[in-house]
Amino acid sequence: MSLKNFFLKLLMMLAGAMLTAVLVITGNQYINARNMAGGETAGFSLFSSEKTAQPDLRFVEMTNLIITLKSDTRKERYLLLDLALTTHGEAESKQAEAMMPKIKGITVDVLSSMDYNELRNLSLLELRQRMMERYRQVFKITNVTLPFRDVIVSKMVFQ
């Protein structure tokens, strides 16, 4: 091997090492900047040593809603209902509390239009889906953002 070939190969190895070092440093700075901004790239999130921040999960309760149900008998039928609205953060919780009269009105509207037997035969999942669908429709029509993510039925008593 000639001296010229040796120095050429040495120069190429040094250039490759320098390029690799520059790419590692810039990649590291890019990832750190993304993490500080709150976002993570999908490719590196698996290797992140820090835990991702969990959303500030909160619940806004609607208790003791008494709803008159349709019935094919002469007997009055009622439903006692407790719900919890799932929100993320204080801002959403405050917005849900401020919109509570609207949310209660929608809830009463959905349930009072249903027949007693129909409501008794619904699963909780189906009931929640119907309620969420109606909440989304009404809030979309009024051009207001839905102030909660989900509704949880915590108590349901038929009479």
N, CA and C atoms as a LAMMPS dump frame, in Angstrom:
ITEM: TIMESTEP
0
ITEM: NUMBER OF ATOMS
477
ITEM: BOX BOUNDS ff ff ff
-5.0000000000000000e+02 5.0000000000000000e+02
-5.0000000000000000e+02 5.0000000000000000e+02
-5.0000000000000000e+02 5.0000000000000000e+02
ITEM: ATOMS id mol type element x y z
1 1 1 N 0.838 -1.16 0
2 1 2 C 0 0 0
3 1 3 C 0.892 1.235 0
4 2 1 N 0.567 2.155 -0.848
5 2 2 C 1.409 3.348 -0.96
6 2 3 C 1.027 4.356 0.115
7 3 1 N 1.954 5.234 0.37
8 3 2 C 1.751 6.28 1.369
9 3 3 C 0.609 7.203 0.966
10 4 1 N 0.47 7.431 -0.319
11 4 2 C -0.594 8.301 -0.824
12 4 3 C -1.966 7.672 -0.543
13 5 1 N -2.134 6.39 -0.781
14 5 2 C -3.391 5.701 -0.505
15 5 3 C -3.702 5.694 0.994
16 6 1 N -2.686 5.512 1.812
17 6 2 C -2.863 5.499 3.26
18 6 3 C -3.42 6.841 3.743
19 7 1 N -2.821 7.959 3.301
20 7 2 C -3.273 9.278 3.73
21 7 3 C -4.656 9.609 3.17
22 8 1 N -4.951 9.13 1.989
23 8 2 C -6.265 9.35 1.391
24 8 3 C -7.347 8.628 2.209
25 9 1 N -7.065 7.377 2.597
26 9 2 C -8.019 6.622 3.409
27 9 3 C -8.153 7.237 4.797
28 10 1 N -7.061 7.688 5.377
29 10 2 C -7.103 8.341 6.683
30 10 3 C -7.931 9.62 6.614
31 11 1 N -7.75 10.392 5.565
32 11 2 C -8.5 11.628 5.377
33 11 3 C -9.997 11.338 5.215
34 12 1 N -10.356 10.284 4.506
35 12 2 C -11.763 9.914 4.309
36 12 3 C -12.382 9.448 5.628
37 13 1 N -11.621 8.697 6.435
38 13 2 C -12.133 8.251 7.724
39 13 3 C -12.353 9.436 8.66
40 14 1 N -11.431 10.379 8.673
41 14 2 C -11.588 11.566 9.525
42 14 3 C -12.787 12.405 9.075
43 15 1 N -12.957 12.555 7.771
44 15 2 C -14.099 13.314 7.247
45 15 3 C -15.411 12.609 7.625
46 16 1 N -15.438 11.289 7.513
47 16 2 C -16.635 10.532 7.896
48 16 3 C -16.931 10.664 9.377
49 17 1 N -15.894 10.612 10.207
50 17 2 C -16.073 10.752 11.655
51 17 3 C -16.581 12.152 11.997
52 18 1 N -16.043 13.16 11.336
53 18 2 C -16.484 14.547 11.587
54 18 3 C -17.951 14.722 11.172
55 19 1 N -18.333 14.184 10.019
56 19 2 C -19.707 14.283 9.54
57 19 3 C -20.66 13.576 10.512
58 20 1 N -20.264 12.406 10.976
59 20 2 C -21.084 11.668 11.938
60 20 3 C -21.248 12.467 13.231
61 21 1 N -20.188 13.061 13.73
62 21 2 C -20.249 13.86 14.959
63 21 3 C -21.182 15.052 14.788
64 22 1 N -21.087 15.726 13.649
65 22 2 C -21.946 16.884 13.394
66 22 3 C -23.414 16.451 13.346
67 23 1 N -23.708 15.347 12.668
68 23 2 C -25.081 14.856 12.579
69 23 3 C -25.623 14.438 13.947
70 24 1 N -24.807 13.803 14.772
71 24 2 C -25.242 13.404 16.11
72 24 3 C -25.553 14.632 16.959
73 25 1 N -24.718 15.632 16.915
74 25 2 C -24.922 16.843 17.717
75 25 3 C -26.183 17.579 17.272
76 26 1 N -26.372 17.771 15.972
77 26 2 C -27.567 18.48 15.506
78 26 3 C -28.833 17.667 15.777
79 27 1 N -28.77 16.357 15.615
80 27 2 C -29.934 15.521 15.92
81 27 3 C -30.303 15.607 17.382
82 28 1 N -29.314 15.587 18.254
83 28 2 C -29.547 15.683 19.693
84 28 3 C -30.179 17.035 20.054
85 29 1 N -29.685 18.112 19.447
86 29 2 C -30.261 19.433 19.716
87 29 3 C -31.704 19.508 19.222
88 30 1 N -31.963 18.904 18.065
89 30 2 C -33.324 18.902 17.522
90 30 3 C -34.279 18.167 18.456
91 31 1 N -33.879 17.005 18.94
92 31 2 C -34.731 16.22 19.836
93 31 3 C -34.95 16.957 21.154
94 32 1 N -33.911 17.561 21.707
95 32 2 C -34.057 18.309 22.958
96 32 3 C -34.991 19.498 22.781
97 33 1 N -34.895 20.185 21.642
98 33 2 C -35.781 21.324 21.389
99 33 3 C -37.227 20.861 21.287
100 34 1 N -37.477 19.737 20.64
101 34 2 C -38.839 19.197 20.518
102 34 3 C -39.386 18.789 21.883
103 35 1 N -38.566 18.171 22.717
104 35 2 C -39.017 17.737 24.037
105 35 3 C -39.346 18.931 24.916
106 36 1 N -38.557 19.989 24.83
107 36 2 C -38.827 21.179 25.639
108 36 3 C -40.085 21.888 25.162
109 37 1 N -40.391 21.792 23.878
110 37 2 C -41.59 22.42 23.338
111 37 3 C -42.836 21.599 23.636
112 38 1 N -42.675 20.401 24.192
113 38 2 C -43.817 19.582 24.557
114 38 3 C -44.124 18.481 23.583
115 39 1 N -43.476 18.446 22.444
116 39 2 C -43.739 17.404 21.465
117 39 3 C -42.596 16.432 21.411
118 40 1 N -42.878 15.243 20.926
119 40 2 C -41.838 14.238 20.737
120 40 3 C -41.989 13.662 19.362
121 41 1 N -40.887 13.347 18.735
122 41 2 C -40.975 12.692 17.45
123 41 3 C -41.294 11.235 17.683
124 42 1 N -42.075 10.663 16.765
125 42 2 C -42.539 9.286 16.947
126 42 3 C -41.387 8.304 17.002
127 43 1 N -40.348 8.53 16.226
128 43 2 C -39.242 7.596 16.176
129 43 3 C -38.44 7.54 17.455
130 44 1 N -38.39 8.614 18.189
131 44 2 C -37.566 8.654 19.389
132 44 3 C -38.367 8.537 20.669
133 45 1 N -39.695 8.521 20.583
134 45 2 C -40.49 8.478 21.805
135 45 3 C -40.336 7.158 22.538
136 46 1 N -40.011 6.094 21.826
137 46 2 C -39.83 4.802 22.483
138 46 3 C -38.578 4.779 23.347
139 47 1 N -37.608 5.602 22.995
140 47 2 C -36.331 5.59 23.696
141 47 3 C -36.205 6.702 24.717
142 48 1 N -37.243 7.48 24.898
143 48 2 C -37.2 8.595 25.825
144 48 3 C -37.114 8.062 27.254
145 49 1 N -36.196 8.608 28.027
146 49 2 C -36.041 8.131 29.401
147 49 3 C -37.028 8.828 30.338
148 50 1 N -37.547 9.984 29.928
149 50 2 C -38.492 10.694 30.765
150 50 3 C -39.9 10.237 30.431
151 51 1 N -40.762 10.204 31.445
152 51 2 C -42.15 9.842 31.225
153 51 3 C -42.872 11.034 30.597
154 52 1 N -43.79 10.735 29.684
155 52 2 C -44.567 11.814 29.085
156 52 3 C -45.572 12.31 30.107
157 53 1 N -45.856 13.588 30.06
158 53 2 C -46.771 14.191 31.014
159 53 3 C -48.187 13.696 30.765
160 54 1 N -48.844 13.269 31.817
161 54 2 C -50.222 12.807 31.722
162 54 3 C -51.138 14.028 31.74
163 55 1 N -52.246 13.947 31.004
164 55 2 C -53.167 15.08 31.032
165 55 3 C -53.767 15.235 32.423
166 56 1 N -54.107 16.446 32.75
167 56 2 C -54.713 16.761 34.043
168 56 3 C -56.178 16.348 33.982
169 57 1 N -56.446 15.091 34.297
170 57 2 C -57.784 14.513 34.191
171 57 3 C -58.645 15.002 35.351
172 58 1 N -59.815 15.557 35.016
173 58 2 C -60.735 16.061 36.03
174 58 3 C -62.151 15.623 35.701
175 59 1 N -63.017 15.67 36.709
176 59 2 C -64.405 15.283 36.52
177 59 3 C -65.317 16.387 37.055
178 60 1 N -66.301 16.728 36.255
179 60 2 C -67.317 17.693 36.663
180 60 3 C -68.607 16.897 36.836
181 61 1 N -69.169 16.958 38.036
182 61 2 C -70.322 16.115 38.347
183 61 3 C -71.651 16.825 38.121
184 62 1 N -72.619 16.042 37.646
185 62 2 C -74.019 16.451 37.571
186 62 3 C -74.763 15.422 38.41
187 63 1 N -75.286 15.846 39.529
188 63 2 C -75.913 14.875 40.427
189 63 3 C -77.408 15.139 40.548
190 64 1 N -78.112 14.071 40.892
191 64 2 C -79.541 14.104 41.207
192 64 3 C -80.408 14.712 40.103
193 65 1 N -80.127 14.345 38.857
194 65 2 C -81.01 14.74 37.761
195 65 3 C -82.218 13.812 37.801
196 66 1 N -83.401 14.366 37.914
197 66 2 C -84.624 13.572 37.912
198 66 3 C -85.331 13.86 36.6
199 67 1 N -85.553 12.794 35.839
200 67 2 C -86.094 12.942 34.497
201 67 3 C -87.378 12.122 34.389
202 68 1 N -88.426 12.739 33.881
203 68 2 C -89.687 12.046 33.64
204 68 3 C -89.58 11.322 32.304
205 69 1 N -89.911 10.046 32.325
206 69 2 C -89.812 9.234 31.112
207 69 3 C -91.195 8.949 30.54
208 70 1 N -91.238 8.755 29.221
209 70 2 C -92.483 8.337 28.566
210 70 3 C -92.803 6.921 29.005
211 71 1 N -94.1 6.662 29.165
212 71 2 C -94.512 5.323 29.559
213 71 3 C -95.834 5 28.893
214 72 1 N -96.018 3.737 28.531
215 72 2 C -97.29 3.326 27.921
216 72 3 C -98.334 2.954 28.971
217 73 1 N -97.942 3.008 30.235
218 73 2 C -98.889 2.746 31.324
219 73 3 C -99.29 4.073 31.96
220 74 1 N -100.247 4.017 32.841
221 74 2 C -100.699 5.24 33.528
222 74 3 C -99.738 5.652 34.639
223 75 1 N -98.874 4.757 35.004
224 75 2 C -97.932 5.009 36.096
225 75 3 C -96.82 5.945 35.625
226 76 1 N -96.514 6.922 36.464
227 76 2 C -95.411 7.839 36.158
228 76 3 C -94.084 7.096 36.26
229 77 1 N -93.186 7.365 35.352
230 77 2 C -91.864 6.742 35.358
231 77 3 C -90.806 7.84 35.446
232 78 1 N -89.846 7.609 36.341
233 78 2 C -88.786 8.587 36.562
234 78 3 C -87.427 7.91 36.5
235 79 1 N -86.437 8.721 36.233
236 79 2 C -85.053 8.259 36.24
237 79 3 C -84.247 9.231 37.082
238 80 1 N -83.541 8.692 38.058
239 80 2 C -82.599 9.483 38.865
240 80 3 C -81.216 9.19 38.313
241 81 1 N -80.491 10.237 37.966
242 81 2 C -79.237 10.062 37.241
243 81 3 C -78.136 10.935 37.82
244 82 1 N -76.976 10.351 37.987
245 82 2 C -75.757 11.089 38.326
246 82 3 C -74.762 10.851 37.203
247 83 1 N -74.19 11.936 36.694
248 83 2 C -73.214 11.858 35.61
249 83 3 C -71.937 12.568 36.026
250 84 1 N -70.839 12.185 35.386
251 84 2 C -69.564 12.884 35.548
252 84 3 C -69.025 13.168 34.15
253 85 1 N -68.657 14.404 33.919
254 85 2 C -68.077 14.81 32.642
255 85 3 C -66.561 14.772 32.775
256 86 1 N -65.895 14.088 31.851
257 86 2 C -64.447 13.969 31.888
258 86 3 C -63.827 15.152 31.151
259 87 1 N -62.969 15.891 31.848
260 87 2 C -62.28 17.037 31.245
261 87 3 C -60.773 16.885 31.447
262 88 1 N -60.038 17.665 30.697
263 88 2 C -58.577 17.68 30.81
264 88 3 C -58.153 19.102 31.148
265 89 1 N -57.784 19.312 32.375
266 89 2 C -57.268 20.604 32.793
267 89 3 C -58.334 21.49 33.411
268 90 1 N -57.841 22.503 34.066
269 90 2 C -58.714 23.429 34.785
270 90 3 C -59.572 24.253 33.839
271 91 1 N -59.021 24.638 32.701
272 91 2 C -59.778 25.465 31.756
273 91 3 C -61.01 24.724 31.239
274 92 1 N -60.838 23.465 30.856
275 92 2 C -61.981 22.675 30.379
276 92 3 C -62.991 22.464 31.498
277 93 1 N -62.52 22.232 32.718
278 93 2 C -63.433 22.037 33.852
279 93 3 C -64.273 23.287 34.093
280 94 1 N -63.646 24.436 34.066
281 94 2 C -64.38 25.69 34.274
282 94 3 C -65.373 25.933 33.153
283 95 1 N -64.966 25.608 31.924
284 95 2 C -65.868 25.79 30.797
285 95 3 C -67.065 24.841 30.908
286 96 1 N -66.826 23.602 31.331
287 96 2 C -67.921 22.641 31.509
288 96 3 C -68.872 23.108 32.608
289 97 1 N -68.337 23.641 33.691
290 97 2 C -69.179 24.152 34.774
291 97 3 C -69.998 25.352 34.31
292 98 1 N -69.385 26.217 33.505
293 98 2 C -70.103 27.381 32.991
294 98 3 C -71.222 26.975 32.028
295 99 1 N -71.023 25.882 31.312
296 99 2 C -72.013 25.401 30.337
297 99 3 C -72.982 24.385 30.942
298 100 1 N -72.946 24.2 32.248
299 100 2 C -73.752 23.177 32.911
300 100 3 C -75.254 23.286 32.616
301 101 1 N -75.864 24.48 32.63
302 101 2 C -77.297 24.536 32.297
303 101 3 C -77.587 23.989 30.889
304 102 1 N -76.748 24.292 29.944
305 102 2 C -76.914 23.783 28.573
306 102 3 C -76.751 22.263 28.544
307 103 1 N -75.735 21.756 29.227
308 103 2 C -75.457 20.318 29.246
309 103 3 C -76.607 19.569 29.923
310 104 1 N -77.111 20.107 31.044
311 104 2 C -78.251 19.475 31.72
312 104 3 C -79.48 19.473 30.817
313 105 1 N -79.701 20.571 30.123
314 105 2 C -80.844 20.663 29.218
315 105 3 C -80.778 19.627 28.107
316 106 1 N -79.601 19.453 27.529
317 106 2 C -79.42 18.453 26.473
318 106 3 C -79.668 17.055 27.04
319 107 1 N -79.148 16.796 28.233
320 107 2 C -79.314 15.486 28.875
321 107 3 C -80.787 15.182 29.11
322 108 1 N -81.505 16.133 29.657
323 108 2 C -82.935 15.949 29.908
324 108 3 C -83.674 15.751 28.588
325 109 1 N -83.32 16.515 27.581
326 109 2 C -83.962 16.405 26.266
327 109 3 C -83.779 15.008 25.676
328 110 1 N -82.545 14.502 25.738
329 110 2 C -82.252 13.177 25.18
330 110 3 C -83.037 12.098 25.905
331 111 1 N -83.009 12.132 27.218
332 111 2 C -83.599 11.042 27.999
333 111 3 C -85.121 11.128 28.112
334 112 1 N -85.669 12.325 28.222
335 112 2 C -87.126 12.442 28.364
336 112 3 C -87.842 12.118 27.058
337 113 1 N -87.155 12.154 25.941
338 113 2 C -87.786 11.791 24.667
339 113 3 C -87.801 10.277 24.45
340 114 1 N -87.143 9.532 25.331
341 114 2 C -87.083 8.073 25.193
342 114 3 C -88.18 7.408 26.011
343 115 1 N -88.629 6.267 25.532
344 115 2 C -89.614 5.456 26.228
345 115 3 C -88.926 4.725 27.393
346 116 1 N -89.672 4.549 28.48
347 116 2 C -89.134 3.883 29.668
348 116 3 C -88.524 2.524 29.335
349 117 1 N -89.271 1.691 28.619
350 117 2 C -88.783 0.346 28.281
351 117 3 C -87.577 0.401 27.35
352 118 1 N -87.583 1.334 26.42
353 118 2 C -86.448 1.495 25.503
354 118 3 C -85.184 1.847 26.286
355 119 1 N -85.327 2.773 27.223
356 119 2 C -84.181 3.195 28.022
357 119 3 C -83.688 2.068 28.926
358 120 1 N -84.604 1.313 29.497
359 120 2 C -84.214 0.185 30.356
360 120 3 C -83.443 -0.876 29.587
361 121 1 N -83.751 -1.039 28.309
362 121 2 C -83.107 -2.069 27.495
363 121 3 C -81.77 -1.636 26.901
364 122 1 N -81.434 -0.362 27.003
365 122 2 C -80.149 0.112 26.482
366 122 3 C -79.016 -0.275 27.421
367 123 1 N -77.88 -0.626 26.85
368 123 2 C -76.689 -0.821 27.682
369 123 3 C -76.132 0.559 28.037
370 124 1 N -75.309 0.608 29.051
371 124 2 C -74.702 1.889 29.431
372 124 3 C -73.847 2.449 28.296
373 125 1 N -73.167 1.583 27.582
374 125 2 C -72.358 2.03 26.449
375 125 3 C -73.225 2.695 25.387
376 126 1 N -74.361 2.085 25.064
377 126 2 C -75.257 2.672 24.064
378 126 3 C -75.826 4.005 24.555
379 127 1 N -76.171 4.064 25.822
380 127 2 C -76.701 5.302 26.394
381 127 3 C -75.662 6.407 26.324
382 128 1 N -74.436 6.111 26.726
383 128 2 C -73.357 7.104 26.672
384 128 3 C -73.117 7.564 25.236
385 129 1 N -73.136 6.626 24.291
386 129 2 C -72.924 6.991 22.889
387 129 3 C -74.018 7.919 22.385
388 130 1 N -75.27 7.626 22.727
389 130 2 C -76.372 8.493 22.309
390 130 3 C -76.241 9.89 22.904
391 131 1 N -75.897 9.928 24.186
392 131 2 C -75.758 11.225 24.84
393 131 3 C -74.604 12.021 24.237
394 132 1 N -73.441 11.378 24.042
395 132 2 C -72.289 12.083 23.467
396 132 3 C -72.592 12.564 22.045
397 133 1 N -73.294 11.74 21.278
398 133 2 C -73.658 12.13 19.915
399 133 3 C -74.528 13.391 19.935
400 134 1 N -75.486 13.408 20.847
401 134 2 C -76.377 14.57 20.95
402 134 3 C -75.635 15.799 21.462
403 135 1 N -74.741 15.629 22.437
404 135 2 C -73.942 16.762 22.917
405 135 3 C -73.145 17.361 21.756
406 136 1 N -72.488 16.505 20.984
407 136 2 C -71.682 16.986 19.848
408 136 3 C -72.537 17.73 18.834
409 137 1 N -73.726 17.189 18.528
410 137 2 C -74.606 17.838 17.555
411 137 3 C -75.011 19.231 18.011
412 138 1 N -75.486 19.33 19.235
413 138 2 C -75.981 20.61 19.737
414 138 3 C -74.848 21.633 19.837
415 139 1 N -73.698 21.228 20.35
416 139 2 C -72.593 22.168 20.479
417 139 3 C -72.057 22.586 19.113
418 140 1 N -72.101 21.683 18.141
419 140 2 C -71.671 22.033 16.783
420 140 3 C -72.629 23.053 16.172
421 141 1 N -73.931 22.851 16.375
422 141 2 C -74.936 23.779 15.845
423 141 3 C -74.76 25.165 16.453
424 142 1 N -74.474 25.213 17.749
425 142 2 C -74.303 26.509 18.422
426 142 3 C -72.902 27.079 18.239
427 143 1 N -72.058 26.35 17.498
428 143 2 C -70.698 26.8 17.189
429 143 3 C -69.864 27.036 18.452
430 144 1 N -70.012 26.112 19.413
431 144 2 C -69.254 26.161 20.664
432 144 3 C -68.505 24.838 20.798
433 145 1 N -67.275 24.907 21.259
434 145 2 C -66.478 23.696 21.462
435 145 3 C -67.029 22.901 22.64
436 146 1 N -67.159 21.607 22.44
437 146 2 C -67.626 20.726 23.51
438 146 3 C -66.626 20.794 24.668
439 147 1 N -67.066 21.204 25.874
440 147 2 C -66.117 21.451 26.963
441 147 3 C -65.709 20.211 27.758
442 148 1 N -66.03 19.034 27.265
443 148 2 C -65.619 17.815 27.957
444 148 3 C -65.348 16.734 26.923
445 149 1 N -64.669 15.663 27.365
446 149 2 C -64.24 14.606 26.439
447 149 3 C -65.159 13.391 26.463
448 150 1 N -65.781 13.125 27.611
449 150 2 C -66.603 11.93 27.746
450 150 3 C -67.6 12.141 28.877
451 151 1 N -68.633 11.321 28.886
452 151 2 C -69.618 11.348 29.963
453 151 3 C -69.629 9.966 30.615
454 152 1 N -69.662 9.971 31.927
455 152 2 C -69.666 8.729 32.698
456 152 3 C -70.957 8.688 33.513
457 153 1 N -71.669 7.592 33.425
458 153 2 C -72.885 7.407 34.223
459 153 3 C -72.456 6.779 35.545
460 154 1 N -72.618 7.535 36.631
461 154 2 C -72.185 7.014 37.928
462 154 3 C -73.352 6.466 38.76
463 155 1 N -74.589 6.911 38.444
464 155 2 C -75.758 6.358 39.137
465 155 3 C -76.957 6.472 38.218
466 156 1 N -77.74 5.39 38.186
467 156 2 C -78.913 5.358 37.326
468 156 3 C -79.99 4.543 38.037
469 157 1 N -81.023 5.21 38.536
470 157 2 C -82.068 4.542 39.309
471 157 3 C -83.407 4.791 38.622
472 158 1 N -84.085 3.704 38.247
473 158 2 C -85.405 3.804 37.622
474 158 3 C -86.478 3.675 38.674
475 159 1 N -87.591 4.383 38.467
476 159 2 C -88.749 4.258 39.364
477 159 3 C -90 4.194 38.539
